[in-house]
Amino acid sequence: MTAFTGPDSLCEHVDFWYPPEHRDRLIAFWALPARPVEGAEDTPEIEALVLVRNHRDPELVSPFSFIAMEEALAFVRDEMRYGLDPTLVIVLWALPVRIETTVFGHVRVSPEHAPDTRRPLQVLGNEKSHRPPAATAPHATAAAPRSQLEDLLGDLAAALRPRPAEGPRPVFAGFGSPEGRF
């Protein structure tokens, strides 16, 4: 995974390091902190993206693409149950970028600019609800339902919470075979 500040630096990097016959293997996208503004030009391809870093080389990532953020968060939650280290996970909105080589051999990307997002990333925001916080609504007596992001963060906190030390494990007694025959 390599991050760039804009399309020019990406084009220079691709032109220098990748011959034209290998450029179709590259995966490029605009990383977005939030879903783009409704009605923004050419954003139908927006997707929720989960990047899982390799534990031996953090610059290597495995990308997983989802149509909705709820599906991406459910995927991360399920993988954490199977032992995925949450510090290796990056979840974001992404707009795929096409890398093209012109007839003159120049590299260009499409779209050239990231779409506008409606707000910065919110850690514990509920995307579907625009209700005021519980502190400003004194008449609210029932607890508000938790969003999937809050559930994921709760699972993450539980996974990272230190557990009490277990007692010593029993000594291996064999597989029940006759003595001398392992």
C-alpha positions as semicolon CSV with decimal commas, in nm:
position;residue;x (nm);y (nm);z (nm)
1;M;0,000;0,000;0,000
2;T;0,133;0,337;-0,100
3;A;-0,043;0,666;-0,024
4;F;-0,021;0,974;-0,247
5;T;-0,109;1,338;-0,191
6;G;-0,270;1,381;-0,531
7;P;-0,305;1,246;-0,884
8;D;0,025;1,395;-1,007
9;S;0,239;1,210;-0,753
10;L;0,047;0,886;-0,827
11;C;0,103;0,925;-1,203
12;E;0,476;0,990;-1,156
13;H;0,511;0,685;-0,931
14;V;0,322;0,454;-1,168
15;D;0,509;0,586;-1,473
16;F;0,847;0,523;-1,308
17;W;0,785;0,189;-1,135
18;Y;0,529;0,004;-1,350
19;P;0,565;-0,076;-1,719
20;P;0,241;-0,029;-1,919
21;E;0,176;-0,404;-1,946
22;H;0,159;-0,438;-1,564
23;R;-0,052;-0,131;-1,481
24;D;-0,382;-0,316;-1,514
25;R;-0,293;-0,513;-1,197
26;L;-0,283;-0,204;-0,974
27;I;-0,567;-0,124;-0,734
28;A;-0,612;0,247;-0,673
29;F;-0,882;0,440;-0,490
30;W;-0,960;0,770;-0,325
31;A;-0,973;0,705;0,051
32;L;-1,259;0,903;0,204
33;P;-1,331;0,975;0,573
34;A;-1,709;0,971;0,511
35;R;-1,963;0,893;0,242
36;P;-1,958;1,157;-0,038
37;V;-2,221;1,429;-0,051
38;E;-2,543;1,315;-0,217
39;G;-2,556;1,424;-0,579
40;A;-2,179;1,454;-0,611
41;E;-2,065;1,388;-0,962
42;D;-1,980;1,030;-1,061
43;T;-1,995;0,863;-0,719
44;P;-2,209;0,555;-0,794
45;E;-1,905;0,331;-0,751
46;I;-1,850;0,433;-0,388
47;E;-1,783;0,132;-0,164
48;A;-1,695;0,043;0,190
49;L;-1,339;-0,087;0,196
50;V;-1,164;-0,299;0,458
51;L;-0,786;-0,315;0,435
52;V;-0,616;-0,581;0,645
53;R;-0,243;-0,528;0,689
54;N;-0,004;-0,821;0,681
55;H;0,133;-0,874;1,033
56;R;0,487;-0,931;0,900
57;D;0,492;-0,642;0,652
58;P;0,244;-0,361;0,729
59;E;0,286;-0,216;0,379
60;L;0,116;-0,525;0,232
61;V;-0,262;-0,521;0,259
62;S;-0,549;-0,746;0,157
63;P;-0,845;-0,539;0,031
64;F;-1,208;-0,644;0,089
65;S;-1,479;-0,442;-0,082
66;F;-1,842;-0,411;0,035
67;I;-2,149;-0,231;-0,094
68;A;-2,251;-0,101;0,249
69;M;-2,055;0,001;0,559
70;E;-2,274;-0,225;0,777
71;E;-2,149;-0,528;0,579
72;A;-1,786;-0,415;0,614
73;L;-1,819;-0,372;0,991
74;A;-1,992;-0,712;1,025
75;F;-1,703;-0,869;0,829
76;V;-1,445;-0,713;1,064
77;R;-1,643;-0,824;1,370
78;D;-1,664;-1,183;1,242
79;E;-1,294;-1,194;1,157
80;M;-1,205;-1,060;1,504
81;R;-1,391;-1,357;1,651
82;Y;-1,155;-1,581;1,451
83;G;-0,846;-1,401;1,581
84;L;-0,794;-1,103;1,349
85;D;-0,580;-0,842;1,523
86;P;-0,789;-0,522;1,511
87;T;-0,476;-0,306;1,497
88;L;-0,415;-0,441;1,145
89;V;-0,754;-0,324;1,011
90;I;-0,839;-0,003;0,824
91;V;-1,206;0,063;0,740
92;L;-1,296;0,352;0,510
93;W;-1,510;0,468;0,220
94;A;-1,339;0,440;-0,117
95;L;-1,394;0,553;-0,473
96;P;-1,211;0,329;-0,723
97;V;-0,965;0,504;-0,953
98;R;-0,881;0,387;-1,304
99;I;-0,516;0,414;-1,407
100;E;-0,485;0,464;-1,781
101;T;-0,198;0,508;-2,022
102;T;-0,262;0,754;-2,305
103;V;-0,159;0,687;-2,666
104;F;0,141;0,912;-2,598
105;G;0,252;0,695;-2,304
106;H;0,146;0,935;-2,028
107;V;-0,022;0,801;-1,715
108;R;-0,350;0,955;-1,600
109;V;-0,608;0,869;-1,337
110;S;-0,984;0,892;-1,351
111;P;-1,146;1,052;-1,159
112;E;-0,870;1,304;-1,097
113;H;-1,014;1,438;-0,771
114;A;-1,183;1,289;-0,468
115;P;-1,552;1,373;-0,423
116;D;-1,659;1,606;-0,142
117;T;-1,764;1,438;0,181
118;R;-2,044;1,575;0,395
119;R;-1,856;1,571;0,727
120;P;-1,535;1,450;0,886
121;L;-1,509;1,098;1,022
122;Q;-1,712;1,040;1,338
123;V;-1,592;0,765;1,566
124;L;-1,922;0,691;1,738
125;G;-2,167;0,846;1,493
126;N;-2,494;0,685;1,393
127;E;-2,518;0,731;1,015
128;K;-2,894;0,662;1,000
129;S;-3,008;0,883;1,286
130;H;-2,996;1,258;1,331
131;R;-3,143;1,263;1,683
132;P;-2,992;1,496;1,942
133;P;-2,758;1,335;2,197
134;A;-2,917;1,188;2,511
135;A;-2,776;1,472;2,725
136;T;-2,990;1,727;2,538
137;A;-3,304;1,514;2,550
138;P;-3,399;1,482;2,922
139;H;-3,728;1,305;2,844
140;A;-3,544;1,009;2,686
141;T;-3,568;0,720;2,931
142;A;-3,492;0,417;2,713
143;A;-3,138;0,356;2,598
144;A;-3,085;0,439;2,231
145;P;-3,011;0,138;2,008
146;R;-2,642;0,093;1,938
147;S;-2,512;0,133;1,585
148;Q;-2,301;-0,136;1,422
149;L;-1,996;0,084;1,462
150;E;-2,060;0,112;1,838
151;D;-2,104;-0,267;1,854
152;L;-1,776;-0,315;1,668
153;L;-1,593;-0,075;1,899
154;G;-1,740;-0,257;2,200
155;D;-1,615;-0,590;2,061
156;L;-1,275;-0,432;2,000
157;A;-1,258;-0,300;2,357
158;A;-1,355;-0,644;2,494
159;A;-1,086;-0,811;2,282
160;L;-0,819;-0,569;2,403
161;R;-0,923;-0,579;2,772
162;P;-0,673;-0,782;2,978
163;R;-0,810;-1,111;3,102
164;P;-0,739;-1,258;3,445
165;A;-0,454;-1,507;3,448
166;E;-0,569;-1,865;3,424
167;G;-0,439;-2,128;3,663
168;P;-0,160;-2,361;3,551
169;R;-0,258;-2,601;3,278
170;P;-0,248;-2,974;3,355
171;V;0,054;-3,171;3,239
172;F;0,001;-3,362;2,913
173;A;-0,108;-3,715;3,002
174;G;-0,093;-3,873;2,656
175;F;-0,366;-3,988;2,425
176;G;-0,487;-4,280;2,637
177;S;-0,255;-4,529;2,465
178;P;-0,094;-4,812;2,662
179;E;0,217;-4,702;2,849
180;G;0,526;-4,696;2,632
181;R;0,321;-4,667;2,311
182;F;0,267;-4,305;2,234
